[in-house]
Amino acid sequence: MSFGNPVLRILLLLAFLAAWEAAVRLFAVPVFILPAPSGIAVALYRGVVSMVYVDNLWITLLETALGFALGIALAFALGTLVALSRRTEYYLYPFIVMFQSLPKVALAPLIVVWFGLGLTSKVVNAALIAFFPLMVNTIVGLRSADEDRVNLMRSLDASERQIFWMLRLPGALPFIMAGLEVAMIFALIGAIVAEFVGATAGLGMLIQTLNFSADVAGVFSILLILSVLGLLLNQIILLMRRRVLFWDPSVKTSATEDVGKGARL
């Protein structure tokens, strides 16, 4: 089943850009308020050719990847403990929720003070923002195991370790992969927020610099890079989901649709 034509989606995007360009020129909107797409394209070209955007992109990408890895490791470990131990949940979960309720934008300056302007503070901030959605999904997923199946495995003298690896974890994988999709984007946001507060390199620092110089077209060009980067990171997680959850009905449906599109082409 196909939900639309990709060509029409591209044409819609081009029509939107053309309308944006026409509106800016027709109403003579100042460039420091809203630049035209052509101006954004020129700023993007200059930033890429000069390698300024490329160098800072790799730094932000590294911060995001390391923060994501740290965040999901902590989230999976703590989520598993909370899901499998009611005592752990009783003592720790309220503190986790209270900590998550704190605005990370307010914590970012403290994290920079504690860990410095370098890579560490960005990784920590990205990990903290990516942590909670995956932890919650891990808890929900591990607790979604059918109790009848759990009791059946126990009646067959299966250990708790065997029940975890053979029943609870496979059943929790759809929840975990969904949490990874959210955590990846949150890790990118966390890295950018930390760069806003204090950094020596990165796309967030570059946005701040361009803001000070009133280069709005340059800011929009970096926002475009970040949006494309977020899309690519999300597609990586979706590819992993298809590889890991090949048995999941939703993934099978998506794969069938892709095959059908390829056959029509």
C-alpha positions as CSV (number, residue, x, y, z in Angstrom):
1,M,0.0,0.0,0.0
2,S,1.4,3.4,-1.0
3,F,0.6,6.6,0.8
4,G,1.8,9.0,-1.8
5,N,4.1,9.9,-4.7
6,P,7.6,11.0,-3.6
7,V,7.8,13.2,-6.7
8,L,4.8,15.2,-5.5
9,R,6.4,15.6,-2.1
10,I,9.5,17.1,-3.8
11,L,7.3,19.4,-6.0
12,L,5.5,20.5,-2.9
13,L,8.8,21.5,-1.2
14,L,9.9,23.4,-4.3
15,A,6.5,25.2,-4.5
16,F,6.9,26.2,-0.8
17,L,10.4,27.6,-1.5
18,A,9.2,29.4,-4.6
19,A,6.4,31.0,-2.6
20,W,8.8,32.0,0.2
21,E,11.2,33.6,-2.3
22,A,8.4,35.4,-4.0
23,A,6.8,36.7,-0.8
24,V,10.2,38.0,0.5
25,R,10.9,39.8,-2.8
26,L,7.3,41.1,-3.2
27,F,7.0,42.6,0.3
28,A,10.7,43.6,0.4
29,V,11.2,41.9,3.7
30,P,14.5,42.9,5.3
31,V,17.2,40.2,5.2
32,F,17.8,40.6,8.9
33,I,14.1,39.6,9.6
34,L,13.6,36.8,7.0
35,P,16.1,35.9,4.3
36,A,15.1,34.5,1.0
37,P,15.9,30.9,0.2
38,S,18.4,32.1,-2.4
39,G,20.2,34.0,0.3
40,I,20.2,31.0,2.5
41,A,21.6,28.8,-0.3
42,V,24.4,31.3,-0.9
43,A,25.3,31.3,2.9
44,L,25.2,27.5,2.9
45,Y,27.5,27.4,-0.1
46,R,30.0,29.8,1.4
47,G,30.0,27.9,4.7
48,V,30.6,24.6,3.1
49,V,33.2,25.7,0.7
50,S,35.2,27.5,3.4
51,M,34.9,24.2,5.5
52,V,33.7,26.2,8.5
53,Y,30.3,24.4,8.5
54,V,31.9,21.0,7.8
55,D,34.5,21.2,10.7
56,N,31.9,22.3,13.2
57,L,29.4,19.8,11.9
58,W,31.7,16.9,12.8
59,I,32.2,18.3,16.3
60,T,28.4,18.5,16.9
61,L,28.0,15.0,15.4
62,L,30.6,13.6,17.7
63,E,29.0,15.2,20.7
64,T,25.6,13.8,19.7
65,A,26.9,10.3,19.1
66,L,28.8,10.1,22.4
67,G,25.9,11.6,24.3
68,F,23.5,9.2,22.7
69,A,25.7,6.2,23.5
70,L,26.1,7.3,27.1
71,G,22.5,8.2,27.6
72,I,21.1,4.9,26.2
73,A,23.6,2.8,28.2
74,L,22.5,4.5,31.4
75,A,18.8,4.4,30.4
76,F,18.9,0.7,29.6
77,A,20.8,-0.3,32.7
78,L,18.6,1.8,35.1
79,G,15.4,1.0,33.2
80,T,16.1,-2.7,33.5
81,L,16.8,-2.4,37.3
82,V,13.5,-0.4,37.8
83,A,11.5,-2.8,35.7
84,L,12.7,-6.0,37.3
85,S,12.9,-4.7,40.9
86,R,10.0,-3.1,42.7
87,R,12.3,-2.1,45.5
88,T,14.5,-0.3,43.1
89,E,11.5,1.5,41.6
90,Y,10.2,2.5,45.0
91,Y,13.5,4.2,46.0
92,L,14.9,5.5,42.7
93,Y,12.1,6.3,40.3
94,P,10.7,9.4,42.2
95,F,14.2,10.9,42.1
96,I,14.5,10.1,38.4
97,V,11.2,11.8,37.6
98,M,12.1,14.8,39.7
99,F,15.4,15.2,38.0
100,Q,13.8,14.9,34.6
101,S,11.3,17.6,35.5
102,L,14.2,20.1,35.8
103,P,14.6,22.2,32.6
104,K,17.8,21.1,30.9
105,V,18.3,24.6,29.6
106,A,18.7,25.7,33.2
107,L,21.1,22.8,34.0
108,A,23.3,23.4,30.9
109,P,25.2,26.4,32.4
110,L,25.9,24.3,35.5
111,I,27.1,21.4,33.4
112,V,29.4,23.7,31.5
113,V,30.8,25.0,34.8
114,W,31.3,21.5,36.2
115,F,32.8,19.9,33.1
116,G,34.3,22.9,31.2
117,L,33.8,24.2,27.7
118,G,35.1,21.1,25.9
119,L,33.6,17.9,24.7
120,T,32.7,16.5,28.1
121,S,30.0,19.0,29.0
122,K,28.3,18.6,25.6
123,V,28.3,14.8,25.9
124,V,26.9,14.9,29.4
125,N,24.1,17.4,28.5
126,A,23.2,15.3,25.4
127,A,23.1,12.1,27.5
128,L,20.9,13.7,30.2
129,I,18.3,14.8,27.6
130,A,18.4,11.4,25.7
131,F,18.2,9.4,28.9
132,F,14.6,9.6,30.1
133,P,12.5,8.6,27.0
134,L,14.5,5.4,26.5
135,M,14.4,4.6,30.2
136,V,10.6,4.9,30.3
137,N,10.2,2.8,27.2
138,T,12.6,0.2,28.6
139,I,10.5,-0.1,31.8
140,V,7.2,-0.3,29.9
141,G,8.6,-2.8,27.4
142,L,10.1,-5.2,30.0
143,R,6.9,-5.1,32.0
144,S,4.8,-5.9,29.0
145,A,5.8,-9.5,29.0
146,D,2.8,-11.9,29.2
147,E,2.6,-13.2,32.8
148,D,1.2,-16.5,31.6
149,R,4.3,-17.1,29.5
150,V,6.5,-16.0,32.4
151,N,4.8,-18.5,34.7
152,L,5.1,-21.2,32.0
153,M,8.9,-20.7,31.7
154,R,9.2,-20.7,35.5
155,S,7.2,-24.0,35.6
156,L,9.8,-25.4,33.2
157,D,12.5,-24.4,35.7
158,A,13.8,-21.5,33.6
159,S,16.0,-19.0,35.6
160,E,15.2,-15.3,35.8
161,R,18.2,-14.7,33.5
162,Q,16.7,-17.0,30.9
163,I,13.3,-15.4,31.2
164,F,14.9,-12.0,30.7
165,W,16.9,-12.9,27.6
166,M,14.4,-15.2,26.0
167,L,11.1,-13.5,26.8
168,R,11.2,-10.1,28.4
169,L,13.9,-8.5,26.2
170,P,12.6,-9.7,22.8
171,G,9.1,-8.5,23.8
172,A,10.5,-5.1,24.9
173,L,12.5,-4.5,21.7
174,P,9.7,-2.6,19.9
175,F,9.4,-0.2,22.9
176,I,13.2,0.2,23.1
177,M,13.6,0.9,19.4
178,A,10.8,3.5,19.6
179,G,12.6,5.1,22.6
180,L,15.9,5.2,20.6
181,E,14.2,7.2,17.8
182,V,13.2,9.9,20.3
183,A,16.5,9.7,22.2
184,M,18.6,10.3,19.1
185,I,16.9,13.5,18.3
186,F,17.0,14.6,21.9
187,A,20.8,13.9,22.0
188,L,21.2,16.3,19.1
189,I,19.1,18.9,20.8
190,G,21.1,18.5,24.0
191,A,24.4,19.0,22.3
192,I,23.2,22.1,20.5
193,V,21.8,23.6,23.8
194,A,25.1,23.0,25.6
195,E,26.9,24.7,22.7
196,F,24.6,27.7,23.1
197,V,25.7,28.0,26.7
198,G,29.4,27.8,26.2
199,A,31.6,26.1,23.5
200,T,34.7,26.7,21.5
201,A,33.4,24.8,18.4
202,G,30.2,23.2,17.0
203,L,27.2,24.3,15.0
204,G,25.5,25.7,18.1
205,M,28.5,28.0,18.8
206,L,28.5,29.0,15.2
207,I,24.8,30.0,15.4
208,Q,25.6,32.2,18.4
209,T,28.4,33.8,16.5
210,L,26.2,34.5,13.4
211,N,23.5,35.9,15.6
212,F,25.9,38.4,17.1
213,S,26.9,39.5,13.6
214,A,23.2,39.6,12.5
215,D,23.9,37.1,9.7
216,V,20.3,35.7,9.7
217,A,20.8,33.9,6.3
218,G,23.8,32.1,7.9
219,V,21.7,31.1,10.9
220,F,19.0,29.7,8.6
221,S,21.6,27.7,6.7
222,I,22.9,26.1,9.8
223,L,19.3,25.3,10.9
224,L,18.9,23.6,7.6
225,I,22.0,21.5,8.2
226,L,20.7,20.6,11.6
227,S,17.3,19.6,10.3
228,V,18.9,17.4,7.6
229,L,21.2,15.9,10.2
230,G,18.3,15.1,12.5
231,L,16.5,13.4,9.6
232,L,19.6,11.3,8.7
233,L,20.1,10.2,12.3
234,N,16.5,9.2,12.5
235,Q,16.8,7.2,9.3
236,I,19.8,5.4,10.8
237,I,17.6,4.3,13.8
238,L,14.8,3.3,11.5
239,L,17.2,1.1,9.5
240,M,18.4,-0.5,12.7
241,R,14.8,-1.1,13.7
242,R,14.1,-2.9,10.5
243,R,17.2,-5.0,11.0
244,V,16.5,-5.9,14.6
245,L,12.7,-6.1,14.5
246,F,12.4,-8.0,11.2
247,W,9.8,-10.2,12.9
248,D,7.6,-7.2,14.0
249,P,4.4,-6.8,12.0
250,S,4.8,-3.1,11.6
251,V,8.3,-3.5,10.2
252,K,7.2,-6.3,7.9
253,T,4.4,-4.0,6.5
254,S,6.9,-1.2,5.9
255,A,9.3,-3.5,4.2
256,T,6.5,-4.9,2.0
257,E,5.6,-1.3,1.0
258,D,9.2,-0.6,0.0
259,V,9.4,-3.7,-2.1
260,G,6.2,-2.8,-3.8
261,K,7.5,0.7,-4.6
262,G,10.7,-0.7,-6.0
263,A,8.7,-3.1,-8.2
264,R,6.6,-0.3,-9.6
265,L,9.7,1.8,-10.4
